[in-house]
């Protein structure tokens, strides 16, 4: 049986990530990540998700574009024993909330 996975809003995830009390795990594909992501997020595409490679020093917030793929990732991670929640609305909600979106070189990013 798959453990139930909780959810968190983009605003609450951003607040927790600011003080490093959670790890934002972005499971979008490389091109989506390159266009823009949350500052400080860790990138691990869903297609390459490895629960053993996910840091376990703090709770994880799984993130994708809309919340669907991150929900799948969160379910996989929960089965592996990771303390994880899914960010509802994904990076679309993050961007719509006016939260920062950056590229790897620190420029302003975008969410398509």
Secondary structure, 3 states (H helix, E strand, C coil): CCCCCEEECHHHHHHHHHCCCEEEEECCCHHHHHHCECCCCEECCHHHCCHHHCCCCCEEEEECCCCHHHHHHHHHHHHCCCCEEEECCHHHHHHHCCCCCECCCCCECCCC
